[in-house]
Amino acid sequence: MISRTKHLPSEERRIEAVEAAIDLAARTNPEEITTSAIATRMKLSQGALFRHFPTKDAIWLEVTGWVAERLLSRIDKLAGAQSDPLAALEAMFLGHVDFVAEHPGVPRMMVGQLQSGAMTPAKCMAQILMQNYDTRLRRILSEARTSGALPADLDEAAAATLFLGMIQGLVVQSLLQGDTAQMRSDAPRVFAIYRAGLLQTRTGMEQDT
């Protein structure tokens, strides 16, 4: 529940608008969310909202920036706390799932932006977010190869694609079922299979030699 006061500093009001938009996206098609609905959620007039955001696209851009900052900060902190690269991968995976479970409106909004035919500022930022995420993921996979935890000739691109695909699969299932708790419950078991597959690849190569 978003806390509200009559007078808030501009930055706090902008964050409140982001939270309102994400909360609405968890229950409504993001394309159908209006500035009026966001203002109503915040208990503001539409004119008061426009003092902070001149258009809905400006709100969407703020939301994308908010997601990028918080998601990347979370996975950096969780992965960075691990000395073992495979443990860092798991921390990154579970941390990402937790973030989505806490903010179920986020994937609905991000998918909408990425599927948009127009190259909006929010879509550009969403693409940059995915590129930055992929860079972090491949860096950890590379560290795992270098340390010998994973095969030296591991296909990092395929491993990164599978990593993200598992998260996307969990997210889609949670959206269909309306149950984010199940996503959190399934995530450790799903990652265990991913990890076992990577290690089995190494074992198979050793047996072939």
C-alpha positions in Angstrom: 0.0 0.0 0.0 1.4 3.4 -1.0 1.6 5.8 1.8 0.3 9.3 1.0 0.7 12.8 2.5 -0.8 16.0 1.1 2.5 17.6 0.3 5.5 15.6 -0.7 8.9 16.6 -2.2 9.0 16.3 -6.0 11.3 13.2 -6.0 9.1 11.4 -3.5 6.0 12.2 -5.5 7.7 10.8 -8.7 8.5 7.6 -6.9 4.9 7.4 -5.7 3.8 7.7 -9.3 6.1 4.9 -10.3 4.8 2.7 -7.5 1.2 3.5 -8.4 1.8 2.6 -12.1 3.5 -0.7 -11.2 0.7 -1.6 -8.8 -1.9 -0.9 -11.4 0.0 -2.9 -14.0 -0.2 -6.0 -11.7 -4.0 -5.9 -12.1 -4.6 -4.1 -15.5 -3.2 -4.3 -19.0 -0.4 -1.7 -18.9 -1.6 -0.3 -22.3 -4.9 0.5 -20.7 -3.5 2.4 -17.7 -4.3 6.1 -18.0 -2.7 9.1 -16.3 -6.1 9.6 -14.7 -6.0 6.2 -13.2 -2.5 6.8 -11.9 -3.5 10.1 -10.4 -6.6 8.6 -8.8 -4.4 5.8 -7.3 -2.2 8.5 -5.8 -5.2 10.6 -4.6 -4.2 13.5 -6.8 -5.8 15.5 -9.5 -4.6 14.7 -13.1 -3.3 18.3 -13.2 -1.1 17.7 -10.1 0.3 14.6 -11.7 1.2 16.5 -14.9 3.3 18.9 -12.8 5.7 16.0 -12.4 5.1 14.1 -15.7 3.9 15.9 -18.8 2.9 12.6 -20.5 2.2 9.0 -19.8 5.4 8.1 -21.8 7.3 10.2 -19.2 5.9 8.0 -16.5 6.8 4.9 -18.3 10.4 6.1 -18.8 10.6 6.8 -15.0 9.3 3.4 -14.3 11.9 1.7 -16.5 14.7 3.7 -14.9 13.3 2.8 -11.5 13.3 -0.9 -12.4 16.8 -0.8 -13.9 18.3 0.9 -10.9 16.8 -1.3 -8.3 17.1 -4.7 -10.1 20.7 -4.2 -11.1 21.6 -2.9 -7.6 19.9 -5.9 -6.0 21.7 -8.5 -8.2 25.0 -6.8 -7.9 24.8 -6.8 -4.1 23.6 -10.5 -3.9 26.1 -11.8 -6.4 28.9 -9.7 -5.1 28.5 -11.2 -1.6 29.4 -14.7 -3.0 33.0 -15.8 -3.5 32.0 -18.8 -5.6 30.8 -17.9 -9.1 28.1 -20.7 -9.2 26.8 -19.4 -5.8 26.8 -15.9 -7.3 24.7 -17.2 -10.3 22.2 -18.7 -7.9 22.0 -15.6 -5.8 21.4 -13.5 -8.9 18.7 -15.9 -10.1 16.9 -16.1 -6.8 17.2 -12.3 -6.3 15.7 -11.6 -9.7 12.8 -13.9 -9.0 12.2 -12.2 -5.6 12.2 -8.8 -7.2 9.5 -9.9 -9.7 7.5 -11.5 -6.9 7.6 -8.3 -5.0 6.6 -6.2 -8.1 4.4 -8.4 -10.3 3.4 -5.4 -12.4 7.0 -4.9 -13.6 7.3 -7.8 -16.1 3.9 -6.8 -17.6 5.1 -3.3 -18.2 8.6 -4.3 -19.5 7.2 -6.8 -21.9 4.8 -4.2 -23.2 7.7 -1.8 -23.8 9.9 -4.3 -25.5 7.1 -5.4 -27.8 6.2 -1.9 -28.8 6.8 -1.1 -32.5 7.9 2.4 -31.6 11.4 3.1 -30.3 10.2 5.1 -27.3 12.7 6.4 -24.7 11.3 3.8 -22.2 11.9 1.0 -24.8 15.5 2.2 -25.3 16.1 2.2 -21.6 14.5 -1.3 -21.3 16.9 -2.6 -23.9 19.9 -1.0 -22.1 18.7 -2.7 -18.9 18.7 -6.1 -20.7 22.2 -5.4 -22.1 23.6 -4.4 -18.7 22.0 -7.5 -17.2 23.4 -9.7 -19.8 26.9 -8.2 -19.3 26.7 -9.0 -15.6 25.5 -12.5 -16.2 28.2 -13.3 -18.8 30.9 -11.9 -16.5 29.9 -14.4 -13.8 29.7 -17.2 -16.3 33.2 -16.3 -17.6 34.5 -16.2 -14.0 33.1 -19.7 -13.5 34.9 -20.9 -16.6 38.2 -19.3 -15.6 38.0 -20.8 -12.1 37.4 -24.3 -13.5 33.9 -24.4 -11.9 32.5 -24.8 -15.4 33.9 -26.1 -18.7 36.5 -23.9 -20.4 34.6 -24.0 -23.7 31.2 -23.3 -22.2 28.8 -21.6 -24.6 28.2 -18.5 -22.5 25.6 -17.1 -24.9 23.5 -20.2 -24.7 24.0 -20.5 -20.9 22.9 -16.8 -20.5 19.9 -17.3 -22.8 18.8 -20.4 -20.8 19.3 -18.5 -17.5 17.0 -15.7 -18.6 14.6 -18.1 -20.2 14.1 -19.9 -16.9 13.2 -16.6 -15.2 10.8 -15.7 -17.9 9.2 -19.1 -17.7 8.6 -18.7 -14.0 7.2 -15.3 -14.5 4.8 -16.3 -17.2 3.6 -19.2 -15.1 3.1 -17.0 -12.1 1.1 -14.5 -14.2 -1.1 -17.2 -15.5 -1.7 -18.7 -12.1 -1.8 -15.4 -10.2 0.5 -16.9 -7.6 3.9 -15.2 -7.0 4.5 -17.4 -4.0 4.7 -20.5 -6.2 7.4 -18.8 -8.4 9.5 -18.3 -5.3 9.0 -21.9 -4.3 9.9 -23.3 -7.7 12.9 -21.1 -8.3 15.5 -23.0 -6.2 14.5 -26.3 -7.7 14.6 -24.9 -11.3 18.1 -23.4 -10.7 19.3 -26.7 -9.2 18.5 -28.4 -12.6 20.2 -25.6 -14.4 23.3 -25.9 -12.3 23.3 -29.7 -12.6 23.1 -29.4 -16.4 26.1 -27.1 -16.5 28.1 -29.5 -14.3 26.9 -32.5 -16.3 28.3 -30.9 -19.4 31.7 -30.8 -17.8 31.4 -34.4 -16.5 30.4 -35.6 -20.0 33.4 -33.8 -21.6 35.8 -35.3 -19.0 34.4 -38.8 -19.8 34.8 -38.3 -23.5 38.4 -37.5 -23.1 
